[in-house]
Amino acid sequence: MIWRQVQLDPSWLAVLASEFEQPYMQQLRHFLSAEKAQRKLIYPRGEDIFAALDLCPFDTVRVVIIGQDPYHGAGQAHGLCFSVLPGTPQPPSLMNIFQEISNDAGEGRRVPKDRGCLDSWARQGVLLLNAVLTVEHGRAGSHQGKGWETFTDRIVAALNQHQSGLVFLLWGSYAQKKGAIVDRSRHFVLEAPHPSPLSAHRGFLGCQHFSKTNTWLAKQGQQPIDWFAVN
């Protein structure tokens, strides 16, 4: 079994339970099982595939960040987009995210360069959702088009329909296409180029999305996100 028996938080099960019985999800399960049978190394480990949902129940979501697929290097991916396991060097995109946080919301604070685990963001209500939840070691994008995109589209659609006042941070054209269904009359949507070194200087750096998010949350009577809470 490539992933553990799904026992999501009841708030996610209420909107996603039927998805696990759909043909596309059964086909995805068979694909992943076949990959494992060929002794291919898949990231993240099975118990972490749904970590974004485990750490941020449906009824606690306040902010949504959409990534593409997991990191494909050893010791990196653990189920949260852009995040790496404690003790793992920061990948370039994450370094740019932290640079923008420090410049935008720092007030003299900076994220330490030896930290990159964002599970504390998730526990504050930031859904760190990759569009594709698994990848083969060393092969970026190798599990695209296998069914994960449909599953995560359902997640975005459920949040759009059943929640209100969420902040969607859509970085890069891929995330922006995935978030195109979001009703901007009910949610706050911020767009910028991807934080990758290839595009960060075209508008991600200087976008002020982190302070804008907290300003929006304050207007809703909610606590701000502590963007410096990184492990």
C-alpha positions in Angstrom: 0.0 0.0 0.0 1.7 3.2 -1.2 -0.1 5.4 1.3 -1.5 4.6 4.7 -5.2 3.8 5.2 -6.7 7.3 4.7 -7.9 8.6 8.1 -8.1 12.3 7.4 -9.5 14.8 9.8 -13.3 14.5 9.9 -13.6 18.0 8.4 -11.7 16.9 5.3 -13.4 13.6 5.1 -16.8 15.4 4.9 -15.7 16.9 1.6 -13.3 14.4 0.2 -14.3 10.9 1.3 -16.1 10.0 -2.0 -13.0 11.0 -4.0 -11.1 7.9 -2.8 -13.7 5.7 -4.4 -13.6 7.4 -7.8 -12.0 5.5 -10.8 -9.2 8.1 -11.2 -8.1 7.6 -7.6 -8.2 3.9 -7.9 -6.0 4.2 -11.0 -3.6 6.4 -9.2 -3.3 3.9 -6.3 -2.5 1.2 -8.9 0.1 3.4 -10.6 1.8 4.1 -7.3 1.8 0.5 -6.2 3.3 -0.5 -9.5 6.1 2.1 -9.1 6.9 0.7 -5.6 6.9 -2.9 -7.0 9.6 -1.8 -9.4 11.6 -0.6 -6.3 11.4 3.0 -7.4 11.9 5.5 -4.6 8.9 7.7 -4.1 8.7 11.0 -2.2 7.3 11.9 0.3 7.0 8.7 2.4 3.6 7.2 2.5 2.5 8.6 5.9 3.4 12.1 4.7 1.6 12.2 1.4 -1.5 13.9 2.9 0.5 15.9 5.5 -0.9 19.2 4.1 -4.4 18.1 5.0 -3.4 16.3 8.3 -1.7 19.5 9.7 -4.4 21.9 8.5 -8.0 20.6 8.9 -10.6 22.0 6.5 -12.3 24.1 9.0 -9.0 25.8 10.1 -7.8 26.9 6.7 -7.2 30.6 6.4 -4.5 30.9 3.7 -3.9 28.6 0.7 -0.5 28.4 -1.0 -0.4 26.2 -4.2 2.8 24.5 -5.3 3.4 22.1 -8.2 4.9 18.8 -7.1 7.2 17.6 -4.3 10.9 18.1 -4.1 12.6 15.1 -5.7 15.8 15.0 -3.7 16.6 12.8 -0.7 15.5 14.2 2.7 13.5 17.1 1.3 9.8 16.5 0.7 7.4 15.8 3.6 4.0 16.7 2.2 4.0 20.5 2.4 4.7 22.6 -0.7 7.9 24.6 -0.6 8.8 23.1 2.8 11.7 20.7 3.6 12.4 18.5 6.5 14.2 20.0 9.5 18.0 20.1 9.0 17.7 20.1 5.2 19.3 23.1 3.3 16.8 25.6 2.0 16.1 25.1 -1.7 16.4 28.3 -3.9 12.7 29.0 -4.1 12.3 28.8 -0.3 15.3 31.1 0.1 13.5 33.7 -2.0 10.3 33.2 0.0 12.2 33.8 3.2 13.9 36.9 1.7 10.6 38.4 0.8 9.2 37.6 4.3 12.2 39.3 5.9 11.9 42.4 3.6 8.1 42.6 3.7 7.2 41.7 7.3 10.6 41.5 9.1 10.9 44.7 11.1 14.4 43.7 11.6 13.7 39.9 11.9 15.1 37.4 9.4 14.4 33.7 9.0 17.5 31.7 10.0 19.3 30.2 7.0 19.4 26.8 8.6 15.6 26.3 8.8 13.1 25.3 6.2 10.3 23.3 7.7 6.9 25.0 7.5 4.7 22.7 9.5 4.1 25.6 12.0 2.5 27.6 9.2 0.2 24.7 8.5 -0.8 24.6 12.2 -1.7 28.3 12.0 -4.1 27.6 9.1 -1.9 27.8 6.0 -2.7 25.0 3.6 0.5 24.2 1.8 -0.9 22.3 -1.1 1.0 20.8 -4.0 -1.0 20.1 -7.1 0.7 16.7 -7.4 1.4 14.9 -4.1 4.1 12.4 -5.1 7.2 12.2 -7.2 9.9 9.7 -8.1 13.4 10.3 -6.8 15.4 12.5 -9.2 12.6 12.9 -11.7 10.8 16.3 -11.3 7.2 16.1 -12.5 7.3 12.3 -12.9 3.9 11.8 -11.4 2.1 14.6 -13.2 -1.0 13.6 -15.2 -1.6 10.5 -13.1 -4.7 11.7 -11.2 -3.4 13.9 -8.4 -4.3 17.1 -10.2 -8.0 16.0 -10.2 -7.9 15.3 -6.5 -6.3 18.6 -5.6 -8.7 20.4 -7.9 -11.5 19.0 -5.7 -9.7 20.4 -2.7 -9.5 23.9 -4.2 -13.1 23.7 -5.3 -14.4 22.6 -1.9 -12.5 25.5 -0.2 -13.9 27.9 -2.7 -17.4 26.7 -2.3 -17.7 26.0 1.4 -15.4 28.6 2.9 -15.3 32.4 2.7 -12.7 35.1 3.3 -9.7 32.8 2.5 -6.5 34.2 1.2 -5.1 32.4 -1.9 -1.5 33.1 -2.7 -0.9 32.0 -6.4 2.7 32.2 -7.4 3.5 31.5 -11.0 1.3 30.6 -14.0 0.7 27.0 -12.9 -0.8 28.0 -9.5 -2.7 30.8 -11.1 -4.4 28.4 -13.6 -5.2 26.0 -10.8 -6.7 28.9 -8.7 -8.7 30.4 -11.6 -11.9 28.9 -10.2 -11.7 30.9 -7.0 -14.5 33.4 -6.5 -12.7 36.7 -5.9 -15.9 38.2 -4.6 -15.7 35.8 -1.6 -12.0 35.3 -1.2 -8.8 37.4 -1.3 -6.5 36.4 -4.2 -2.9 37.6 -4.6 -0.8 36.7 -7.6 2.9 37.0 -8.3 5.6 35.3 -10.3 7.0 32.1 -8.9 9.7 32.4 -6.3 12.1 30.4 -8.3 15.4 32.1 -9.1 14.3 32.1 -12.7 11.4 34.4 -12.1 11.5 35.8 -8.5 13.1 39.1 -9.7 10.2 39.6 -12.1 7.8 40.5 -9.3 7.8 37.9 -6.5 10.4 39.8 -4.6 8.6 43.0 -3.5 5.1 41.6 -3.9 4.4 42.1 -0.1 2.1 39.1 -0.1 2.9 38.2 3.5 2.0 41.6 5.0 -1.0 41.9 2.7 -2.2 38.6 4.0 -1.9 39.6 7.6 -3.6 42.9 6.9 -6.6 41.0 5.3 -6.8 38.6 8.2 -6.8 41.5 10.7 -9.7 43.0 8.9 -11.6 39.7 9.3 -10.9 39.8 13.1 -8.3 37.0 12.8 -4.8 36.6 14.2 -2.0 37.2 11.8 0.3 34.4 10.5 3.7 34.3 12.2 5.7 33.8 9.0 8.9 33.6 11.1 7.7 30.4 12.8 10.0 28.1 10.9 11.6 24.9 12.1 
